[in-house]
Amino acid sequence: MTTRTTRSRVTFAAPFLIRGIHGPVPAGSYDIEIEEKVIEGNAHTVYHRVATILYRSTDGVTVSCVIDPADLAAALADDATVFGSTKRAKA
């Protein structure tokens, strides 16, 4: 099975809540990984997302949290709306 991983960084201006993570997450920048697998048998290469992972670092310890990409997009949209930001991140 062929997979690919895309990495990006998102920044929140305020603490946020996201399903799958207990309690509010502090404002700041967070690394995101999107893992996708190739779907065989198509005329064109097609990938299917299998995981979206947010990495949190606290006191020198990094924890990976599997999250729903729709929840990440909603949290980013809420943050941009509240703070009038024009920043956009790919979730």
PDB file of N, CA, C and O in Angstrom:
ATOM      1  N   MET A   1       0.843  -1.172   0.000  1.00  0.00           N
ATOM      2  CA  MET A   1       0.000   0.000   0.000  1.00  0.00           C
ATOM      3  C   MET A   1       0.893   1.241   0.000  1.00  0.00           C
ATOM      4  O   MET A   1       1.787   1.376   0.835  1.00  0.00           O
ATOM      5  N   THR A   2       0.640   2.134  -0.938  1.00  0.00           N
ATOM      6  CA  THR A   2       1.389   3.377  -1.044  1.00  0.00           C
ATOM      7  C   THR A   2       0.690   4.454  -0.227  1.00  0.00           C
ATOM      8  O   THR A   2      -0.526   4.628  -0.307  1.00  0.00           O
ATOM      9  N   THR A   3       1.481   5.170   0.558  1.00  0.00           N
ATOM     10  CA  THR A   3       0.922   6.262   1.354  1.00  0.00           C
ATOM     11  C   THR A   3       1.753   7.520   1.120  1.00  0.00           C
ATOM     12  O   THR A   3       2.897   7.460   0.669  1.00  0.00           O
ATOM     13  N   ARG A   4       1.150   8.643   1.438  1.00  0.00           N
ATOM     14  CA  ARG A   4       1.898   9.898   1.433  1.00  0.00           C
ATOM     15  C   ARG A   4       1.505  10.688   2.670  1.00  0.00           C
ATOM     16  O   ARG A   4       0.400  10.555   3.194  1.00  0.00           O
ATOM     17  N   THR A   5       2.439  11.510   3.118  1.00  0.00           N
ATOM     18  CA  THR A   5       2.218  12.346   4.295  1.00  0.00           C
ATOM     19  C   THR A   5       2.490  13.791   3.912  1.00  0.00           C
ATOM     20  O   THR A   5       3.530  14.111   3.336  1.00  0.00           O
ATOM     21  N   THR A   6       1.543  14.655   4.239  1.00  0.00           N
ATOM     22  CA  THR A   6       1.679  16.087   4.002  1.00  0.00           C
ATOM     23  C   THR A   6       1.769  16.775   5.362  1.00  0.00           C
ATOM     24  O   THR A   6       0.956  16.526   6.252  1.00  0.00           O
ATOM     25  N   ARG A   7       2.759  17.633   5.507  1.00  0.00           N
ATOM     26  CA  ARG A   7       2.944  18.352   6.769  1.00  0.00           C
ATOM     27  C   ARG A   7       2.670  19.841   6.569  1.00  0.00           C
ATOM     28  O   ARG A   7       3.007  20.419   5.535  1.00  0.00           O
ATOM     29  N   SER A   8       2.052  20.443   7.580  1.00  0.00           N
ATOM     30  CA  SER A   8       1.810  21.884   7.565  1.00  0.00           C
ATOM     31  C   SER A   8       1.806  22.387   9.002  1.00  0.00           C
ATOM     32  O   SER A   8       1.924  21.607   9.947  1.00  0.00           O
ATOM     33  N   ARG A   9       1.670  23.677   9.149  1.00  0.00           N
ATOM     34  CA  ARG A   9       1.619  24.300  10.478  1.00  0.00           C
ATOM     35  C   ARG A   9       0.448  25.260  10.487  1.00  0.00           C
ATOM     36  O   ARG A   9       0.251  26.025   9.544  1.00  0.00           O
ATOM     37  N   VAL A  10      -0.330  25.215  11.560  1.00  0.00           N
ATOM     38  CA  VAL A  10      -1.447  26.140  11.731  1.00  0.00           C
ATOM     39  C   VAL A  10      -1.188  26.969  12.980  1.00  0.00           C
ATOM     40  O   VAL A  10      -0.513  26.528  13.910  1.00  0.00           O
ATOM     41  N   THR A  11      -1.744  28.189  12.984  1.00  0.00           N
ATOM     42  CA  THR A  11      -1.557  29.078  14.130  1.00  0.00           C
ATOM     43  C   THR A  11      -2.912  29.583  14.596  1.00  0.00           C
ATOM     44  O   THR A  11      -3.730  30.044  13.800  1.00  0.00           O
ATOM     45  N   PHE A  12      -3.131  29.486  15.896  1.00  0.00           N
ATOM     46  CA  PHE A  12      -4.352  29.981  16.524  1.00  0.00           C
ATOM     47  C   PHE A  12      -4.010  31.191  17.373  1.00  0.00           C
ATOM     48  O   PHE A  12      -3.035  31.178  18.125  1.00  0.00           O
ATOM     49  N   ALA A  13      -4.823  32.243  17.249  1.00  0.00           N
ATOM     50  CA  ALA A  13      -4.615  33.466  18.026  1.00  0.00           C
ATOM     51  C   ALA A  13      -5.181  33.352  19.441  1.00  0.00           C
ATOM     52  O   ALA A  13      -4.802  34.113  20.331  1.00  0.00           O
ATOM     53  N   ALA A  14      -6.084  32.404  19.640  1.00  0.00           N
ATOM     54  CA  ALA A  14      -6.741  32.241  20.945  1.00  0.00           C
ATOM     55  C   ALA A  14      -6.839  30.756  21.272  1.00  0.00           C
ATOM     56  O   ALA A  14      -6.751  29.918  20.374  1.00  0.00           O
ATOM     57  N   PRO A  15      -7.020  30.424  22.540  1.00  0.00           N
ATOM     58  CA  PRO A  15      -7.250  29.017  22.898  1.00  0.00           C
ATOM     59  C   PRO A  15      -8.464  28.484  22.127  1.00  0.00           C
ATOM     60  O   PRO A  15      -9.375  29.236  21.782  1.00  0.00           O
ATOM     61  N   PHE A  16      -8.457  27.188  21.868  1.00  0.00           N
ATOM     62  CA  PHE A  16      -9.541  26.595  21.089  1.00  0.00           C
ATOM     63  C   PHE A  16      -9.887  25.208  21.627  1.00  0.00           C
ATOM     64  O   PHE A  16      -9.101  24.568  22.326  1.00  0.00           O
ATOM     65  N   LEU A  17     -11.075  24.780  21.276  1.00  0.00           N
ATOM     66  CA  LEU A  17     -11.530  23.428  21.616  1.00  0.00           C
ATOM     67  C   LEU A  17     -11.635  22.635  20.334  1.00  0.00           C
ATOM     68  O   LEU A  17     -12.039  23.155  19.294  1.00  0.00           O
ATOM     69  N   ILE A  18     -11.266  21.368  20.419  1.00  0.00           N
ATOM     70  CA  ILE A  18     -11.389  20.487  19.267  1.00  0.00           C
ATOM     71  C   ILE A  18     -11.711  19.087  19.774  1.00  0.00           C
ATOM     72  O   ILE A  18     -11.084  18.585  20.707  1.00  0.00           O
ATOM     73  N   ARG A  19     -12.690  18.479  19.147  1.00  0.00           N
ATOM     74  CA  ARG A  19     -13.114  17.137  19.562  1.00  0.00           C
ATOM     75  C   ARG A  19     -11.921  16.185  19.470  1.00  0.00           C
ATOM     76  O   ARG A  19     -11.156  16.227  18.506  1.00  0.00           O
ATOM     77  N   GLY A  20     -11.774  15.342  20.461  1.00  0.00           N
ATOM     78  CA  GLY A  20     -10.668  14.386  20.493  1.00  0.00           C
ATOM     79  C   GLY A  20      -9.519  14.834  21.374  1.00  0.00           C
ATOM     80  O   GLY A  20      -8.611  14.056  21.670  1.00  0.00           O
ATOM     81  N   ILE A  21      -9.560  16.110  21.799  1.00  0.00           N
ATOM     82  CA  ILE A  21      -8.528  16.633  22.702  1.00  0.00           C
ATOM     83  C   ILE A  21      -9.235  17.135  23.947  1.00  0.00           C
ATOM     84  O   ILE A  21     -10.134  17.972  23.864  1.00  0.00           O
ATOM     85  N   HIS A  22      -8.832  16.626  25.093  1.00  0.00           N
ATOM     86  CA  HIS A  22      -9.472  16.987  26.360  1.00  0.00           C
ATOM     87  C   HIS A  22      -9.101  18.408  26.757  1.00  0.00           C
ATOM     88  O   HIS A  22      -7.922  18.737  26.885  1.00  0.00           O
ATOM     89  N   GLY A  23     -10.104  19.240  26.950  1.00  0.00           N
ATOM     90  CA  GLY A  23      -9.907  20.604  27.438  1.00  0.00           C
ATOM     91  C   GLY A  23      -9.443  21.557  26.356  1.00  0.00           C
ATOM     92  O   GLY A  23      -9.177  21.149  25.225  1.00  0.00           O
ATOM     93  N   PRO A  24      -9.346  22.843  26.714  1.00  0.00           N
ATOM     94  CA  PRO A  24      -8.922  23.845  25.739  1.00  0.00           C
ATOM     95  C   PRO A  24      -7.441  23.696  25.392  1.00  0.00           C
ATOM     96  O   PRO A  24      -6.616  23.337  26.232  1.00  0.00           O
ATOM     97  N   VAL A  25      -7.135  23.981  24.142  1.00  0.00           N
ATOM     98  CA  VAL A  25      -5.755  23.942  23.653  1.00  0.00           C
ATOM     99  C   VAL A  25      -5.269  25.384  23.599  1.00  0.00           C
ATOM    100  O   VAL A  25      -5.955  26.240  23.042  1.00  0.00           O
ATOM    101  N   PRO A  26      -4.102  25.670  24.164  1.00  0.00           N
ATOM    102  CA  PRO A  26      -3.615  27.052  24.189  1.00  0.00           C
ATOM    103  C   PRO A  26      -3.389  27.629  22.791  1.00  0.00           C
ATOM    104  O   PRO A  26      -3.127  26.891  21.840  1.00  0.00           O
ATOM    105  N   ALA A  27      -3.492  28.946  22.677  1.00  0.00           N
ATOM    106  CA  ALA A  27      -3.156  29.626  21.428  1.00  0.00           C
ATOM    107  C   ALA A  27      -1.710  29.300  21.076  1.00  0.00           C
ATOM    108  O   ALA A  27      -0.893  29.031  21.957  1.00  0.00           O
ATOM    109  N   GLY A  28      -1.404  29.326  19.796  1.00  0.00           N
ATOM    110  CA  GLY A  28      -0.039  29.049  19.354  1.00  0.00           C
ATOM    111  C   GLY A  28      -0.024  28.356  18.015  1.00  0.00           C
ATOM    112  O   GLY A  28      -1.053  28.229  17.353  1.00  0.00           O
ATOM    113  N   SER A  29       1.159  27.908  17.619  1.00  0.00           N
ATOM    114  CA  SER A  29       1.339  27.206  16.355  1.00  0.00           C
ATOM    115  C   SER A  29       1.446  25.712  16.596  1.00  0.00           C
ATOM    116  O   SER A  29       2.061  25.267  17.565  1.00  0.00           O
ATOM    117  N   TYR A  30       0.840  24.945  15.704  1.00  0.00           N
ATOM    118  CA  TYR A  30       0.796  23.489  15.846  1.00  0.00           C
ATOM    119  C   TYR A  30       1.113  22.822  14.518  1.00  0.00           C
ATOM    120  O   TYR A  30       0.645  23.258  13.466  1.00  0.00           O
ATOM    121  N   ASP A  31       1.912  21.763  14.574  1.00  0.00           N
ATOM    122  CA  ASP A  31       2.217  20.976  13.391  1.00  0.00           C
ATOM    123  C   ASP A  31       1.064  20.023  13.114  1.00  0.00           C
ATOM    124  O   ASP A  31       0.481  19.437  14.027  1.00  0.00           O
ATOM    125  N   ILE A  32       0.750  19.885  11.826  1.00  0.00           N
ATOM    126  CA  ILE A  32      -0.325  19.011  11.373  1.00  0.00           C
ATOM    127  C   ILE A  32       0.259  18.042  10.353  1.00  0.00           C
ATOM    128  O   ILE A  32       1.056  18.439   9.502  1.00  0.00           O
ATOM    129  N   GLU A  33      -0.135  16.775  10.434  1.00  0.00           N
ATOM    130  CA  GLU A  33       0.220  15.785   9.422  1.00  0.00           C
ATOM    131  C   GLU A  33      -1.060  15.189   8.875  1.00  0.00           C
ATOM    132  O   GLU A  33      -1.975  14.838   9.620  1.00  0.00           O
ATOM    133  N   ILE A  34      -1.106  15.081   7.558  1.00  0.00           N
ATOM    134  CA  ILE A  34      -2.235  14.415   6.907  1.00  0.00           C
ATOM    135  C   ILE A  34      -1.672  13.184   6.216  1.00  0.00           C
ATOM    136  O   ILE A  34      -0.790  13.288   5.363  1.00  0.00           O
ATOM    137  N   GLU A  35      -2.187  12.019   6.591  1.00  0.00           N
ATOM    138  CA  GLU A  35      -1.763  10.763   5.985  1.00  0.00           C
ATOM    139  C   GLU A  35      -2.840  10.289   5.019  1.00  0.00           C
ATOM    140  O   GLU A  35      -4.025  10.256   5.352  1.00  0.00           O
ATOM    141  N   GLU A  36      -2.403   9.923   3.816  1.00  0.00           N
ATOM    142  CA  GLU A  36      -3.326   9.462   2.788  1.00  0.00           C
ATOM    143  C   GLU A  36      -2.785   8.181   2.162  1.00  0.00           C
ATOM    144  O   GLU A  36      -1.573   7.979   2.087  1.00  0.00           O
ATOM    145  N   LYS A  37      -3.692   7.325   1.718  1.00  0.00           N
ATOM    146  CA  LYS A  37      -3.266   6.115   1.013  1.00  0.00           C
ATOM    147  C   LYS A  37      -3.803   6.169  -0.411  1.00  0.00           C
ATOM    148  O   LYS A  37      -4.851   6.756  -0.679  1.00  0.00           O
ATOM    149  N   VAL A  38      -3.059   5.543  -1.313  1.00  0.00           N
ATOM    150  CA  VAL A  38      -3.446   5.534  -2.714  1.00  0.00           C
ATOM    151  C   VAL A  38      -4.553   4.503  -2.920  1.00  0.00           C
ATOM    152  O   VAL A  38      -4.543   3.433  -2.311  1.00  0.00           O
ATOM    153  N   ILE A  39      -5.495   4.839  -3.778  1.00  0.00           N
ATOM    154  CA  ILE A  39      -6.556   3.895  -4.144  1.00  0.00           C
ATOM    155  C   ILE A  39      -6.152   3.308  -5.494  1.00  0.00           C
ATOM    156  O   ILE A  39      -6.073   4.017  -6.497  1.00  0.00           O
ATOM    157  N   GLU A  40      -5.901   2.008  -5.499  1.00  0.00           N
ATOM    158  CA  GLU A  40      -5.431   1.321  -6.699  1.00  0.00           C
ATOM    159  C   GLU A  40      -6.556   1.110  -7.704  1.00  0.00           C
ATOM    160  O   GLU A  40      -7.732   1.100  -7.343  1.00  0.00           O
ATOM    161  N   GLY A  41      -6.176   0.939  -8.982  1.00  0.00           N
ATOM    162  CA  GLY A  41      -7.133   0.563 -10.008  1.00  0.00           C
ATOM    163  C   GLY A  41      -7.809   1.717 -10.711  1.00  0.00           C
ATOM    164  O   GLY A  41      -8.785   1.506 -11.431  1.00  0.00           O
ATOM    165  N   ASN A  42      -7.327   2.916 -10.528  1.00  0.00           N
ATOM    166  CA  ASN A  42      -7.912   4.076 -11.204  1.00  0.00           C
ATOM    167  C   ASN A  42      -6.995   4.518 -12.349  1.00  0.00           C
ATOM    168  O   ASN A  42      -5.793   4.254 -12.329  1.00  0.00           O
ATOM    169  N   ALA A  43      -7.565   5.179 -13.323  1.00  0.00           N
ATOM    170  CA  ALA A  43      -6.779   5.702 -14.433  1.00  0.00           C
ATOM    171  C   ALA A  43      -5.827   6.797 -13.950  1.00  0.00           C
ATOM    172  O   ALA A  43      -4.735   6.961 -14.495  1.00  0.00           O
ATOM    173  N   HIS A  44      -6.243   7.539 -12.930  1.00  0.00           N
ATOM    174  CA  HIS A  44      -5.426   8.599 -12.348  1.00  0.00           C
ATOM    175  C   HIS A  44      -5.123   8.222 -10.901  1.00  0.00           C
ATOM    176  O   HIS A  44      -5.869   7.462 -10.284  1.00  0.00           O
ATOM    177  N   THR A  45      -4.044   8.747 -10.371  1.00  0.00           N
ATOM    178  CA  THR A  45      -3.705   8.483  -8.978  1.00  0.00           C
ATOM    179  C   THR A  45      -4.705   9.195  -8.083  1.00  0.00           C
ATOM    180  O   THR A  45      -4.914  10.402  -8.200  1.00  0.00           O
ATOM    181  N   VAL A  46      -5.315   8.439  -7.195  1.00  0.00           N
ATOM    182  CA  VAL A  46      -6.316   8.978  -6.271  1.00  0.00           C
ATOM    183  C   VAL A  46      -5.885   8.612  -4.859  1.00  0.00           C
ATOM    184  O   VAL A  46      -5.536   7.463  -4.589  1.00  0.00           O
ATOM    185  N   TYR A  47      -5.910   9.599  -3.953  1.00  0.00           N
ATOM    186  CA  TYR A  47      -5.563   9.372  -2.556  1.00  0.00           C
ATOM    187  C   TYR A  47      -6.781   9.556  -1.671  1.00  0.00           C
ATOM    188  O   TYR A  47      -7.646  10.391  -1.936  1.00  0.00           O
ATOM    189  N   HIS A  48      -6.830   8.755  -0.611  1.00  0.00           N
ATOM    190  CA  HIS A  48      -7.909   8.827   0.379  1.00  0.00           C
ATOM    191  C   HIS A  48      -7.284   9.162   1.726  1.00  0.00           C
ATOM    192  O   HIS A  48      -6.354   8.486   2.167  1.00  0.00           O
ATOM    193  N   ARG A  49      -7.794  10.213   2.385  1.00  0.00           N
ATOM    194  CA  ARG A  49      -7.259  10.614   3.689  1.00  0.00           C
ATOM    195  C   ARG A  49      -7.602   9.557   4.731  1.00  0.00           C
ATOM    196  O   ARG A  49      -8.755   9.145   4.855  1.00  0.00           O
ATOM    197  N   VAL A  50      -6.593   9.124   5.475  1.00  0.00           N
ATOM    198  CA  VAL A  50      -6.821   8.122   6.517  1.00  0.00           C
ATOM    199  C   VAL A  50      -6.600   8.683   7.915  1.00  0.00           C
ATOM    200  O   VAL A  50      -7.088   8.111   8.890  1.00  0.00           O
ATOM    201  N   ALA A  51      -5.865   9.806   8.032  1.00  0.00           N
ATOM    202  CA  ALA A  51      -5.653  10.382   9.361  1.00  0.00           C
ATOM    203  C   ALA A  51      -5.210  11.840   9.252  1.00  0.00           C
ATOM    204  O   ALA A  51      -4.475  12.225   8.344  1.00  0.00           O
ATOM    205  N   THR A  52      -5.684  12.635  10.211  1.00  0.00           N
ATOM    206  CA  THR A  52      -5.201  14.006  10.401  1.00  0.00           C
ATOM    207  C   THR A  52      -4.697  14.062  11.836  1.00  0.00           C
ATOM    208  O   THR A  52      -5.436  13.764  12.775  1.00  0.00           O
ATOM    209  N   ILE A  53      -3.440  14.444  11.999  1.00  0.00           N
ATOM    210  CA  ILE A  53      -2.801  14.397  13.318  1.00  0.00           C
ATOM    211  C   ILE A  53      -2.305  15.789  13.692  1.00  0.00           C
ATOM    212  O   ILE A  53      -1.614  16.442  12.909  1.00  0.00           O
ATOM    213  N   LEU A  54      -2.660  16.236  14.891  1.00  0.00           N
ATOM    214  CA  LEU A  54      -2.184  17.501  15.443  1.00  0.00           C
ATOM    215  C   LEU A  54      -1.163  17.162  16.509  1.00  0.00           C
ATOM    216  O   LEU A  54      -1.413  16.317  17.368  1.00  0.00           O
ATOM    217  N   TYR A  55      -0.008  17.819  16.458  1.00  0.00           N
ATOM    218  CA  TYR A  55       1.050  17.588  17.446  1.00  0.00           C
ATOM    219  C   TYR A  55       1.076  18.726  18.456  1.00  0.00           C
ATOM    220  O   TYR A  55       1.149  19.900  18.094  1.00  0.00           O
ATOM    221  N   ARG A  56       1.012  18.349  19.744  1.00  0.00           N
ATOM    222  CA  ARG A  56       1.058  19.315  20.850  1.00  0.00           C
ATOM    223  C   ARG A  56       2.317  19.081  21.657  1.00  0.00           C
ATOM    224  O   ARG A  56       2.634  17.944  22.008  1.00  0.00           O
ATOM    225  N   SER A  57       3.039  20.157  21.954  1.00  0.00           N
ATOM    226  CA  SER A  57       4.232  20.049  22.802  1.00  0.00           C
ATOM    227  C   SER A  57       3.974  20.791  24.102  1.00  0.00           C
ATOM    228  O   SER A  57       3.619  21.969  24.100  1.00  0.00           O
ATOM    229  N   THR A  58       4.157  20.091  25.207  1.00  0.00           N
ATOM    230  CA  THR A  58       3.984  20.674  26.525  1.00  0.00           C
ATOM    231  C   THR A  58       5.128  20.194  27.413  1.00  0.00           C
ATOM    232  O   THR A  58       5.348  18.992  27.557  1.00  0.00           O
ATOM    233  N   ASP A  59       5.843  21.125  27.996  1.00  0.00           N
ATOM    234  CA  ASP A  59       6.956  20.811  28.903  1.00  0.00           C
ATOM    235  C   ASP A  59       7.944  19.832  28.278  1.00  0.00           C
ATOM    236  O   ASP A  59       8.420  18.914  28.945  1.00  0.00           O
ATOM    237  N   GLY A  60       8.250  20.027  27.000  1.00  0.00           N
ATOM    238  CA  GLY A  60       9.241  19.186  26.329  1.00  0.00           C
ATOM    239  C   GLY A  60       8.729  17.846  25.851  1.00  0.00           C
ATOM    240  O   GLY A  60       9.498  17.060  25.297  1.00  0.00           O
ATOM    241  N   VAL A  61       7.444  17.561  26.050  1.00  0.00           N
ATOM    242  CA  VAL A  61       6.855  16.301  25.613  1.00  0.00           C
ATOM    243  C   VAL A  61       5.902  16.588  24.454  1.00  0.00           C
ATOM    244  O   VAL A  61       5.036  17.457  24.557  1.00  0.00           O
ATOM    245  N   THR A  62       6.063  15.861  23.358  1.00  0.00           N
ATOM    246  CA  THR A  62       5.178  16.038  22.211  1.00  0.00           C
ATOM    247  C   THR A  62       4.184  14.891  22.168  1.00  0.00           C
ATOM    248  O   THR A  62       4.553  13.720  22.253  1.00  0.00           O
ATOM    249  N   VAL A  63       2.912  15.254  22.032  1.00  0.00           N
ATOM    250  CA  VAL A  63       1.822  14.271  21.989  1.00  0.00           C
ATOM    251  C   VAL A  63       1.114  14.417  20.649  1.00  0.00           C
ATOM    252  O   VAL A  63       0.836  15.531  20.205  1.00  0.00           O
ATOM    253  N   SER A  64       0.825  13.289  20.007  1.00  0.00           N
ATOM    254  CA  SER A  64       0.073  13.328  18.752  1.00  0.00           C
ATOM    255  C   SER A  64      -1.392  13.049  19.054  1.00  0.00           C
ATOM    256  O   SER A  64      -1.719  12.147  19.825  1.00  0.00           O
ATOM    257  N   CYS A  65      -2.264  13.830  18.440  1.00  0.00           N
ATOM    258  CA  CYS A  65      -3.704  13.708  18.644  1.00  0.00           C
ATOM    259  C   CYS A  65      -4.371  13.528  17.283  1.00  0.00           C
ATOM    260  O   CYS A  65      -4.274  14.411  16.430  1.00  0.00           O
ATOM    261  N   VAL A  66      -5.043  12.405  17.066  1.00  0.00           N
ATOM    262  CA  VAL A  66      -5.771  12.190  15.826  1.00  0.00           C
ATOM    263  C   VAL A  66      -7.071  12.974  15.916  1.00  0.00           C
ATOM    264  O   VAL A  66      -7.842  12.814  16.862  1.00  0.00           O
ATOM    265  N   ILE A  67      -7.305  13.827  14.918  1.00  0.00           N
ATOM    266  CA  ILE A  67      -8.480  14.690  14.935  1.00  0.00           C
ATOM    267  C   ILE A  67      -9.227  14.589  13.610  1.00  0.00           C
ATOM    268  O   ILE A  67      -8.697  14.091  12.616  1.00  0.00           O
ATOM    269  N   ASP A  68     -10.453  15.066  13.617  1.00  0.00           N
ATOM    270  CA  ASP A  68     -11.261  15.113  12.402  1.00  0.00           C
ATOM    271  C   ASP A  68     -10.865  16.383  11.634  1.00  0.00           C
ATOM    272  O   ASP A  68     -10.842  17.466  12.217  1.00  0.00           O
ATOM    273  N   PRO A  69     -10.555  16.265  10.335  1.00  0.00           N
ATOM    274  CA  PRO A  69     -10.156  17.455   9.585  1.00  0.00           C
ATOM    275  C   PRO A  69     -11.247  18.527   9.537  1.00  0.00           C
ATOM    276  O   PRO A  69     -10.940  19.717   9.464  1.00  0.00           O
ATOM    277  N   ALA A  70     -12.500  18.120   9.578  1.00  0.00           N
ATOM    278  CA  ALA A  70     -13.599  19.099   9.594  1.00  0.00           C
ATOM    279  C   ALA A  70     -13.580  19.896  10.894  1.00  0.00           C
ATOM    280  O   ALA A  70     -13.867  21.093  10.889  1.00  0.00           O
ATOM    281  N   ASP A  71     -13.246  19.245  12.009  1.00  0.00           N
ATOM    282  CA  ASP A  71     -13.153  19.951  13.289  1.00  0.00           C
ATOM    283  C   ASP A  71     -12.003  20.956  13.270  1.00  0.00           C
ATOM    284  O   ASP A  71     -12.132  22.059  13.802  1.00  0.00           O
ATOM    285  N   LEU A  72     -10.883  20.579  12.659  1.00  0.00           N
ATOM    286  CA  LEU A  72      -9.746  21.497  12.546  1.00  0.00           C
ATOM    287  C   LEU A  72     -10.131  22.705  11.698  1.00  0.00           C
ATOM    288  O   LEU A  72      -9.846  23.843  12.070  1.00  0.00           O
ATOM    289  N   ALA A  73     -10.771  22.463  10.570  1.00  0.00           N
ATOM    290  CA  ALA A  73     -11.193  23.558   9.696  1.00  0.00           C
ATOM    291  C   ALA A  73     -12.166  24.490  10.416  1.00  0.00           C
ATOM    292  O   ALA A  73     -12.074  25.709  10.274  1.00  0.00           O
ATOM    293  N   ALA A  74     -13.095  23.925  11.185  1.00  0.00           N
ATOM    294  CA  ALA A  74     -14.062  24.747  11.922  1.00  0.00           C
ATOM    295  C   ALA A  74     -13.359  25.580  12.991  1.00  0.00           C
ATOM    296  O   ALA A  74     -13.686  26.753  13.168  1.00  0.00           O
ATOM    297  N   ALA A  75     -12.403  24.993  13.703  1.00  0.00           N
ATOM    298  CA  ALA A  75     -11.668  25.721  14.739  1.00  0.00           C
ATOM    299  C   ALA A  75     -10.864  26.865  14.123  1.00  0.00           C
ATOM    300  O   ALA A  75     -10.805  27.957  14.688  1.00  0.00           O
ATOM    301  N   LEU A  76     -10.247  26.620  12.968  1.00  0.00           N
ATOM    302  CA  LEU A  76      -9.496  27.675  12.287  1.00  0.00           C
ATOM    303  C   LEU A  76     -10.420  28.788  11.808  1.00  0.00           C
ATOM    304  O   LEU A  76     -10.080  29.967  11.912  1.00  0.00           O
ATOM    305  N   ALA A  77     -11.585  28.418  11.286  1.00  0.00           N
ATOM    306  CA  ALA A  77     -12.552  29.419  10.828  1.00  0.00           C
ATOM    307  C   ALA A  77     -13.060  30.257  11.992  1.00  0.00           C
ATOM    308  O   ALA A  77     -13.187  31.475  11.868  1.00  0.00           O
ATOM    309  N   ASP A  78     -13.352  29.618  13.123  1.00  0.00           N
ATOM    310  CA  ASP A  78     -13.792  30.349  14.310  1.00  0.00           C
ATOM    311  C   ASP A  78     -12.715  31.330  14.770  1.00  0.00           C
ATOM    312  O   ASP A  78     -13.014  32.478  15.100  1.00  0.00           O
ATOM    313  N   ASP A  79     -11.471  30.876  14.790  1.00  0.00           N
ATOM    314  CA  ASP A  79     -10.367  31.720  15.224  1.00  0.00           C
ATOM    315  C   ASP A  79     -10.220  32.918  14.297  1.00  0.00           C
ATOM    316  O   ASP A  79     -10.012  34.037  14.767  1.00  0.00           O
ATOM    317  N   ALA A  80     -10.323  32.706  12.994  1.00  0.00           N
ATOM    318  CA  ALA A  80     -10.195  33.795  12.023  1.00  0.00           C
ATOM    319  C   ALA A  80     -11.351  34.779  12.147  1.00  0.00           C
ATOM    320  O   ALA A  80     -11.156  35.987  12.017  1.00  0.00           O
ATOM    321  N   THR A  81     -12.551  34.270  12.398  1.00  0.00           N
ATOM    322  CA  THR A  81     -13.725  35.136  12.532  1.00  0.00           C
ATOM    323  C   THR A  81     -13.632  36.006  13.776  1.00  0.00           C
ATOM    324  O   THR A  81     -13.904  37.205  13.717  1.00  0.00           O
ATOM    325  N   VAL A  82     -13.253  35.418  14.890  1.00  0.00           N
ATOM    326  CA  VAL A  82     -13.178  36.142  16.154  1.00  0.00           C
ATOM    327  C   VAL A  82     -12.120  37.230  16.105  1.00  0.00           C
ATOM    328  O   VAL A  82     -12.310  38.314  16.657  1.00  0.00           O
ATOM    329  N   PHE A  83     -11.005  36.940  15.444  1.00  0.00           N
ATOM    330  CA  PHE A  83      -9.909  37.897  15.450  1.00  0.00           C
ATOM    331  C   PHE A  83      -9.767  38.651  14.144  1.00  0.00           C
ATOM    332  O   PHE A  83      -8.788  39.375  13.959  1.00  0.00           O
ATOM    333  N   GLY A  84     -10.721  38.501  13.228  1.00  0.00           N
ATOM    334  CA  GLY A  84     -10.706  39.256  11.979  1.00  0.00           C
ATOM    335  C   GLY A  84      -9.498  38.965  11.122  1.00  0.00           C
ATOM    336  O   GLY A  84      -9.092  39.797  10.311  1.00  0.00           O
ATOM    337  N   SER A  85      -8.933  37.813  11.291  1.00  0.00           N
ATOM    338  CA  SER A  85      -7.743  37.452  10.546  1.00  0.00           C
ATOM    339  C   SER A  85      -8.099  37.026   9.127  1.00  0.00           C
ATOM    340  O   SER A  85      -9.181  36.497   8.870  1.00  0.00           O
ATOM    341  N   THR A  86      -7.167  37.269   8.217  1.00  0.00           N
ATOM    342  CA  THR A  86      -7.356  36.807   6.850  1.00  0.00           C
ATOM    343  C   THR A  86      -6.495  35.585   6.574  1.00  0.00           C
ATOM    344  O   THR A  86      -6.417  35.124   5.436  1.00  0.00           O
ATOM    345  N   LYS A  87      -5.849  35.059   7.605  1.00  0.00           N
ATOM    346  CA  LYS A  87      -4.991  33.894   7.391  1.00  0.00           C
ATOM    347  C   LYS A  87      -5.827  32.681   6.998  1.00  0.00           C
ATOM    348  O   LYS A  87      -6.960  32.516   7.450  1.00  0.00           O
ATOM    349  N   ARG A  88      -5.276  31.879   6.189  1.00  0.00           N
ATOM    350  CA  ARG A  88      -5.948  30.656   5.772  1.00  0.00           C
ATOM    351  C   ARG A  88      -4.949  29.513   5.904  1.00  0.00           C
ATOM    352  O   ARG A  88      -3.773  29.658   5.569  1.00  0.00           O
ATOM    353  N   ALA A  89      -5.421  28.399   6.387  1.00  0.00           N
ATOM    354  CA  ALA A  89      -4.582  27.207   6.491  1.00  0.00           C
ATOM    355  C   ALA A  89      -5.312  26.046   5.870  1.00  0.00           C
ATOM    356  O   ALA A  89      -6.535  25.945   5.955  1.00  0.00           O
ATOM    357  N   LYS A  90      -4.576  25.195   5.261  1.00  0.00           N
ATOM    358  CA  LYS A  90      -5.163  24.005   4.650  1.00  0.00           C
ATOM    359  C   LYS A  90      -5.304  22.960   5.724  1.00  0.00           C
ATOM    360  O   LYS A  90      -4.321  22.561   6.348  1.00  0.00           O
ATOM    361  N   ALA A  91      -6.538  22.511   5.943  1.00  0.00           N
ATOM    362  CA  ALA A  91      -6.788  21.514   6.986  1.00  0.00           C
ATOM    363  C   ALA A  91      -6.958  20.147   6.392  1.00  0.00           C
ATOM    364  O   ALA A  91      -7.176  19.180   7.122  1.00  0.00           O
TER     365      ALA A  91
END
